């Protein structure tokens, strides 16, 4: 399989998967995409009953020709062997299943893909390679997942940029608690500033090469590919269990997924494009209305992000929209069975307050956005089975959740261990030149 930049419109400059993984961002500033999407049938996954087994079959065509092809099974078993519950929610809401993606070491969905990318890059590294610096911008959860995945891995250093004061206190503590080869920089700006800084530094190819830089944001192909696997796993599980009122293959689940930078949601859209049983896909966003406005018929317009309770989705110009548009080039995205919904802070609060009573669940602010979309779909007459995606554990957002529900939220053991560690971060101005200067100082 060959890979191209989203900006290489004539597809003249293919690269290998290995090169795309190592670079993170294409030299022209675009995002890497595969030359084609393979097609699958449910029967292609017969006997694949675990997430690693599903991922190995799904990703094999993408790894064709890669030096990692023979190691794909081992990579999947190492990185994706995490709990992945699919919970049936109360019948009063109709046929709704909950895909819980927050049982990894940092209690967020990004653990799956970050571990996969780290396992790939570690195997691509040669013994005499220079120290590789993984640059990552985070709105709260990505940085922790990448830090955990690369923590104490020989040959790698992680530099995290996060918007000062715009992540939860527990997220900020987590980002600075790893130490060793992980360094946290709190940026005087927004997530969009952090993302812009990382892109600018990586786009300076001589500089990135000289300093052995790569990315672990959702702009990285190594993050996008494994995220497809848990949607395939969930669709297969529901199909095999026959949980809907009608045969699942005739009425595949409508997916509702919280999204900020659009990587995780894009993965779901690609699964459906490859022929697997997912129905309409609904992106749940917060008050940052770039995607809802676009899908309502407006021109795409990136804008400054707005701070909300669902801070990990505070993105005003989602990087992966460029990928989404590339995959659907030649078609009108607004007629592709994809929808986007904005949810304000007052509604997020209301959904968290009602969660234990109405749903028998504690919701994080991001998942609460998706719950609101589920409610809107039901009010609008949707009777299809629904798959609701929970992207983070509510304990990471105790300052928001606990006052609303009136009691402490139990902390997962891995998160508790990080919160018990000392934490350290450094201030940084929102400027790529300042970032380069800090990288050159070393640690």
C-alpha positions in Angstrom: 0.0 0.0 0.0 1.3 3.4 -0.9 0.5 6.7 0.9 0.1 10.2 -0.3 -0.3 13.7 1.2 -3.8 15.1 1.1 -2.2 18.1 -0.8 -0.6 15.9 -3.4 -3.7 16.2 -5.6 -2.1 14.5 -8.6 -0.7 11.7 -6.4 2.8 12.1 -7.7 4.8 11.6 -4.5 3.9 8.3 -2.9 5.7 7.1 0.3 5.7 3.9 2.2 3.7 3.3 5.4 7.0 3.2 7.3 8.0 6.7 6.0 4.5 8.1 6.8 4.6 6.8 10.3 8.1 8.1 10.9 7.4 11.6 9.5 4.0 12.2 11.1 3.2 15.1 8.7 3.8 15.2 5.0 6.6 17.5 3.7 4.0 19.8 2.0 2.1 20.2 5.3 -0.6 17.7 4.3 -1.8 14.6 6.1 -0.9 11.1 4.9 -3.7 9.0 3.4 -3.7 5.5 1.8 -4.0 5.3 -2.0 -7.2 3.4 -1.5 -9.5 1.9 1.1 -9.9 -1.9 1.0 -13.3 -3.4 1.1 -14.5 -6.0 3.7 -17.4 -8.2 4.5 -18.5 -9.4 7.9 -17.4 -12.9 6.9 -13.9 -11.7 6.5 -13.6 -11.5 10.3 -14.9 -15.0 11.0 -13.2 -16.4 14.1 -11.7 -13.0 15.0 -13.2 -12.5 18.5 -10.8 -10.1 20.1 -9.9 -6.5 19.3 -6.2 -7.5 18.5 -7.5 -10.2 16.1 -10.0 -7.9 14.4 -7.3 -5.2 14.1 -4.8 -7.6 12.5 -7.2 -8.6 9.8 -8.5 -5.1 9.2 -5.0 -3.5 9.0 -3.2 -6.1 7.0 -3.9 -4.4 3.6 -2.7 -1.1 5.0 0.6 -2.7 6.1 1.2 -4.5 2.8 4.8 -3.8 1.7 5.7 -2.4 5.1 8.7 -3.7 7.1 6.2 -4.1 9.9 3.9 -6.4 8.0 5.2 -9.6 9.6 5.0 -8.0 13.0 1.5 -6.6 12.7 -0.1 -9.3 14.9 2.4 -8.8 17.6 1.9 -5.0 17.5 -1.9 -5.4 17.8 -1.6 -7.8 20.7 0.9 -5.5 22.5 -1.0 -2.3 21.9 -4.7 -3.2 21.8 -5.1 -5.7 24.5 -7.2 -3.3 26.6 -10.7 -3.8 28.1 -13.4 -2.8 25.6 -16.8 -3.2 27.2 -20.0 -2.8 25.1 -22.7 -2.0 27.6 -26.5 -2.3 27.0 -28.2 0.8 28.3 -31.7 0.9 29.8 -34.5 -0.2 27.4 -36.5 3.0 28.1 -34.2 4.6 25.5 -34.7 2.0 22.9 -31.9 -0.1 21.5 -28.8 1.8 22.7 -25.4 0.3 23.3 -22.4 2.1 24.9 -18.9 1.5 23.6 -16.6 2.4 26.6 -13.2 3.5 25.3 -11.8 4.8 28.6 -10.3 1.7 30.3 -6.7 2.2 29.2 -3.8 3.5 31.3 -4.8 7.2 31.0 -8.6 6.7 31.1 -9.3 8.0 27.6 -9.9 6.5 24.1 -6.6 7.8 22.9 -4.7 5.1 24.8 -5.5 2.5 22.0 -4.0 4.5 19.1 -1.1 6.0 21.1 0.1 2.6 22.2 -0.2 1.3 18.6 1.8 4.1 17.2 4.5 3.7 19.9 4.7 -0.1 19.2 5.2 0.7 15.5 7.8 3.4 15.9 9.8 1.3 18.4 10.0 -1.5 15.8 11.0 0.9 13.0 13.8 2.4 15.1 17.3 1.2 14.3 19.9 0.8 17.0 22.1 3.6 15.8 19.2 6.1 15.1 19.4 9.4 17.0 17.0 10.2 19.9 13.5 10.7 18.3 11.4 13.5 19.7 7.7 13.0 19.6 5.9 16.4 19.5 2.3 16.3 20.6 -0.3 19.1 21.0 -3.1 18.2 23.3 -6.5 19.6 24.4 -6.3 17.3 27.4 -6.3 13.6 26.7 -3.9 13.0 23.7 -0.8 14.2 25.6 -1.4 11.8 28.5 -2.0 8.8 26.2 1.1 9.5 24.2 3.2 10.1 27.3 2.0 6.7 28.8 2.7 4.9 25.5 6.3 6.3 25.1 7.2 6.6 28.8 10.7 5.2 29.4 10.9 3.8 25.9 14.6 3.8 24.9 15.3 6.1 22.0 12.3 8.4 22.4 11.5 11.7 24.1 8.0 13.2 24.3 7.3 16.9 24.3 3.7 17.8 25.2 2.2 21.2 24.4 -1.1 22.0 26.2 -3.1 25.2 26.6 -2.5 26.7 30.0 -5.7 26.8 32.1 -7.8 25.2 29.4 -7.5 21.5 30.5 -8.9 20.1 33.7 -6.6 20.1 36.8 -6.4 16.3 36.7 -5.5 16.3 33.1 -2.8 18.9 33.7 -1.4 17.0 36.6 -1.3 13.8 34.5 0.6 15.5 31.7 3.4 16.6 34.0 3.5 13.5 36.2 5.4 11.1 34.0 8.8 12.7 34.1 11.8 10.8 32.8 11.7 11.2 29.0 8.3 13.1 29.0 8.2 16.9 29.2 5.2 19.1 29.5 5.0 22.6 28.2 2.0 24.8 29.2 1.3 27.2 26.3 -0.1 30.7 26.8 -2.9 30.2 24.3 -5.5 27.7 23.0 -5.2 24.2 21.7 -5.3 25.6 18.2 -2.2 27.6 19.0 -0.5 24.4 20.3 -1.5 22.5 17.1 -0.3 25.3 14.9 3.1 25.4 16.6 3.6 21.6 16.2 2.5 21.8 12.5 4.8 24.7 11.8 7.8 23.0 13.4 7.2 19.7 11.6 6.6 21.4 8.3 10.1 22.8 8.5 11.5 19.6 7.1 15.3 20.5 7.4 14.7 21.4 11.1 12.5 18.3 11.8 15.0 16.1 10.2 18.0 17.6 12.0 16.2 17.2 15.4 14.6 13.8 14.6 11.1 15.1 15.2 7.8 13.3 14.6 4.2 13.7 15.7 1.8 11.6 17.7 -1.3 13.8 17.2 -4.3 12.6 15.3 -2.6 14.0 12.2 -0.4 10.9 12.5 -1.4 8.0 10.3 -0.4 5.7 13.1 -3.2 7.1 15.2 -5.9 7.0 12.6 -5.4 3.3 11.5 -5.9 1.5 14.8 -8.9 3.7 15.8 -10.8 2.0 13.0 -10.4 -1.4 14.7 -12.6 -0.8 17.7 -15.5 0.4 15.5 -15.2 -2.8 13.5 -15.0 -4.9 16.7 -18.2 -3.2 18.1 -20.1 -3.5 14.8 -19.2 -7.2 14.6 -20.1 -7.8 18.3 -23.5 -6.2 17.8 -24.2 -8.0 14.6 -23.3 -11.4 16.1 -25.3 -10.8 19.2 -28.4 -9.7 17.3 -29.2 -7.1 19.9 -31.4 -4.9 17.7 -35.1 -5.3 17.1 -34.4 -6.1 13.5 -31.5 -8.0 12.0 -28.3 -6.0 12.6 -27.0 -6.4 9.0 -30.3 -4.9 7.7 -30.3 -2.1 10.4 -26.7 -1.4 11.3 -26.3 0.8 14.4 -26.4 4.6 14.1 -23.1 5.8 15.6 -22.9 8.9 17.9 -19.3 9.9 18.7 -17.9 12.9 20.5 -15.3 14.7 18.4 -12.9 17.6 18.5 -10.0 17.2 16.1 -12.0 14.7 14.1 -9.6 11.8 14.1 -11.6 9.3 16.0 -14.8 10.2 14.2 -13.1 10.0 10.8 -12.0 6.5 11.7 -15.7 5.5 12.1 -16.6 7.0 8.8 -13.8 5.1 7.0 -15.1 1.8 8.6 -18.4 2.4 6.9 -16.7 3.3 3.6 -14.9 -0.1 3.7 -18.3 -1.9 3.7 -18.7 -2.8 7.3 -22.1 -2.5 9.2 -22.4 1.1 10.5 -25.3 3.3 9.7 -25.5 7.1 9.8 -22.7 8.7 11.8 -23.3 11.7 14.1 -20.5 13.9 15.3 -21.2 15.3 18.7 -19.3 18.6 19.4 -19.5 21.3 22.0 -20.0 25.0 21.5 -17.2 25.0 18.9 -19.5 25.1 15.9 -17.1 24.6 12.9 -18.4 21.2 12.0 -22.1 21.7 12.8 -22.1 24.9 10.7 -20.4 23.1 7.8 -22.8 20.2 7.9 -25.7 22.7 8.1 -24.8 24.0 4.7 -22.2 26.7 5.4 -18.7 26.8 3.8 -16.0 25.3 6.0 -14.4 28.0 8.1 -11.8 27.3 10.8 -12.0 29.7 13.6 -10.6 30.5 17.1 -11.7 27.8 19.6 -14.1 28.6 22.4 -13.4 27.3 26.0 -16.1 24.8 27.2 -16.8 22.2 29.8 -15.9 19.6 27.3 -12.3 20.9 27.0 -10.8 18.0 25.0 -13.1 19.0 22.1 -12.2 22.7 22.2 -11.0 22.8 18.6 -11.9 25.5 16.2 -10.1 24.2 13.1 -10.1 20.3 13.2 -7.0 19.0 11.4 -8.6 15.9 10.2 -11.3 17.7 8.2 -8.6 17.9 5.5 -8.5 14.1 5.5 -12.3 13.7 5.7 -12.6 16.0 2.6 -9.9 14.0 0.8 -11.6 10.6 1.3 -15.0 12.0 0.2 -13.6 14.1 -2.7 -15.9 14.1 -5.7 -18.9 13.7 -3.4 -20.9 16.2 -1.3 -20.0 15.4 2.3 -23.3 16.7 3.5 -25.1 13.9 1.6 -22.8 11.1 2.9 -24.8 10.0 5.9 -22.6 12.2 8.2 -24.1 14.8 10.6 -22.7 17.1 13.2 -24.4 18.6 16.3 -23.3 21.4 18.7 -24.0 21.1 22.4 -23.7 24.1 24.8 -22.4 24.0 28.4 -25.8 24.3 30.0 -27.0 21.2 28.1 -23.8 19.3 29.0 -24.5 20.1 32.7 -28.1 18.9 32.4 -27.1 15.6 30.8 -24.5 14.9 33.5 -27.0 15.7 36.2 -29.6 13.3 34.7 -27.1 10.6 33.8 -27.4 8.4 36.9 -31.2 8.6 37.0 -32.0 8.4 33.3 -29.1 6.2 32.0 -27.6 4.6 35.2 -24.3 6.1 34.1 -21.8 8.8 35.1 -20.9 10.9 32.0 -17.8 12.9 31.3 -18.6 16.2 29.6 -17.6 14.9 26.2 -19.7 11.8 26.4 -22.5 14.0 27.7 -22.5 15.8 24.3 -23.1 12.5 22.6 -25.9 11.6 25.0 -27.6 14.9 24.1 -27.4 13.9 20.4 -28.9 10.5 21.2 -31.8 12.3 23.0 -32.3 14.6 20.0 -32.3 11.6 17.6 -35.0 9.8 19.6 -37.1 12.9 19.9 -36.7 13.3 16.1 -38.2 9.9 15.6 -35.1 7.8 15.0 -35.9 4.2 15.9 -32.7 2.6 14.7 -30.3 0.8 17.1 -27.7 3.3 18.4 -24.1 2.9 19.4 -23.0 5.6 21.8 -19.3 6.2 22.2 -17.9 7.1 25.7 -14.4 8.6 25.2 -13.2 9.5 28.7 -13.7 8.5 32.3 -15.6 11.1 34.3 -13.0 11.0 37.1 -10.7 13.1 34.8 -13.2 15.9 35.0 -14.1 15.8 38.7 -14.3 19.6 38.9 -17.2 19.5 36.5 -18.9 16.2 37.3 -18.8 16.0 41.1 -20.6 19.2 41.9 -23.3 18.2 39.4 -23.9 14.7 40.7 -23.3 15.5 44.3 -20.7 12.8 45.2 -17.1 11.9 44.4 -16.4 10.0 41.2 -14.3 6.8 41.8 -10.9 7.1 40.3 -9.5 4.3 38.2 -6.3 2.8 39.7 -4.0 3.8 36.9 -5.2 7.4 37.0 -5.0 7.4 40.8 -1.3 6.3 40.6 -0.5 9.2 38.3 -2.3 11.7 40.4 -0.3 10.5 43.4 3.0 11.5 41.6 4.5 14.9 41.7 3.9 17.0 38.5 6.0 19.5 36.6 5.4 21.7 33.5 7.1 24.7 32.0 5.5 27.8 30.6 5.9 28.6 26.9 4.7 31.4 24.7 2.4 30.5 21.8 5.0 30.8 19.1 6.8 28.2 16.9 10.1 30.1 17.3 9.8 29.8 21.1 9.1 26.1 20.7 12.2 25.6 18.5 14.3 27.5 21.0 13.1 25.2 23.8 13.8 22.1 21.8 17.3 23.2 21.1 18.0 23.7 24.8 17.3 20.1 25.5 16.5 18.5 28.8 
